Amino acid sequence: MPSDLSSSELQEHADASLVPPTPTQVMGDDEISLLDLLIVLAERKRIILLVTAVFAIVAIIISLLLPPRYFATVTLLPPQQGSSMGAALASQLGSMGGMAALAGGSLLKNPNDMFVAMFKFLHKFLQSIPL
């Protein structure tokens, strides 16, 4: 240190060296620090919360105003005559042949007719239940 500085100037110089530099002094003027971004977000937190709340309320209102719609599609294939799983299912469901006959099938000659009759009965049953 130069000797021509007074004691007050030395004290100011020592105090200035103890102060930590700001983020913009350290990184330069062309960079943005994370701390600066967090400060801006904290300053504008009311706007952020307001916009979020408005969109949430609009979404709730729209979802309550729209009528509920339910769609389902099913593709069922009857079992083949020689498959063991189809034969096992047909033997287990054989006791339901009477119910299937009530649904519109007169004589169930093969497993395919039995499955069609059971699904017709099931369809009528589900249509009768108020949902």
N, C-alpha and C positions, 0 to 999 in steps of 0.2 A: 504494500500500500504506500502511496506517496505520503511523504511526511508533511507536505504543505496543507493538508486538510485539517480543519479545526475539529474539535471534539464533537460538536453538534453535527457536523457533516458526516463524521465517522459513525455516529450513532444512527443517523438516518440511513446511511448505506448498510449498516448491520441490520436494521429493522426491515429494510426492503429485501434483503437477501433471505430473511426468515419467512416472508409471505410466499405461500405456494403459488405457482403460476396458474392462470385460468386455463381451461381446456383449449380455448382458441389460441392462446399464446404458445402452448406446447405443440399443437398439431399444425398450426398454420391457418391461414384465412380461407383456404379452399376446401377444407374438410369440415364435416359436421360430427360432433361428438354424440354419443348415446345419451349423455346427460342432458344436452341441449334438446334432444328429441323428447325425452321424458318430461322436461320442464314444459315444453309446448303442449304435450298431451295432458299434463296436470292442469295447465291453465284453461284448457278447452274441454275439461271433463264433463261439464254440464251439457255442452252441445252434443258430445258423444253419447251421453246417457239419454238425452232427450230424443235423439234420432233413433237410437236402439229401442226405446220404449214406444215410440210412435209406430215403428214397423212391427213390433210385437203385438200391439193392440190391433193394428189393421189386419194382421194375419189371424188373430183370434176371431175378430168380427167376420172375416170372410169365411173362415172354416165353420163358424156357427150358422151362417146364412145359406151356405150351399147344402142342397139336399144330399143325404147319404146315398151312395151308389155302390152296389156290390155286384161284381161279375165273377163268374167261375165257369170254366170250360173243362170238360173231362172227355177223354177218349178211352173207351173200354173195349178190350178185345176179348172175345170168348176163348176159353181154353181149347187147345187142340184135343182131339179124341184120345190120342195115345200118351199124353203127358201124365206123369205120375202126380204132379202137383194139382193139375186140373181134376184128376180122378179123386184125389184126397179131398179137395174142396167140395166137389160134387157129392161125395159121400157124407161129409159133415153137414152140408146144407140140404141134404135130401129130405130131412124132416120138415123143412120150410116149404116144401112143394105144395102143401095144402094152402098156405098163405099166398103163395105165388099164383095158385089156381084161382083164388078169390080176386086177385088183381086183374084177371082177364084171360088167363091161360086156361084152356079147357083140359087138354091132355098134354102132359109134358113128356115128349117122346125121347128127347136127348138132352144133354147138359146145356147146350146152347139155348134151347127153348126155356129151360129152367132159369138160366141167368137173366134172360130178357124179361121173363115174367117177374122175377124178384126185383129187378131194377125198376120196372113199371110200378110195382107195389111200393117200393121205397120212394119213388118220385111222387106218387099220390099221397103217401104218408107225410112227406116233407112239405108238400103244398098245403096240407090241412093244418099244419102248425103255424099259428100266427107269430111272426117275428117282428 
